[in-house]
Amino acid sequence: MNKDKSSCHEVMNHICDNLGEDINSPKCVVFKKHLEGCADCRQYFDSVKSTISLFSSERLELNDKAYNELLKFLKLDA
């Protein structure tokens, strides 16, 4: 990730790859700055956050087909 500017693609990868990363890490600081100015990434982030919240609170188990459909819907299947 570029220290000064992040692309939407980098931010979306960061959301998925580093959810457990320290909130004050250099990556997260750049990530938060990008989210402040990018409505598309903010919307995507909110969608991922809501999905994680839903599934963690319900303790739902997905079969392979449903899991793959969820990844496809979130555009994480690539």
Residue pairs with C-beta under 8 A, 6 or more apart in sequence:
1 10
1 14
1 27
1 30
1 31
2 10
2 30
3 26
3 30
4 30
5 34
6 14
6 30
6 31
6 33
6 34
8 34
8 38
8 40
8 41
11 31
11 34
11 35
11 38
11 41
11 45
12 41
12 44
14 27
14 31
15 31
15 44
15 45
15 48
16 48
16 76
18 27
18 28
19 52
21 27
21 28
22 28
34 41
35 41
35 42
35 45
47 74
48 74
51 70
51 74
62 70
68 77
71 77
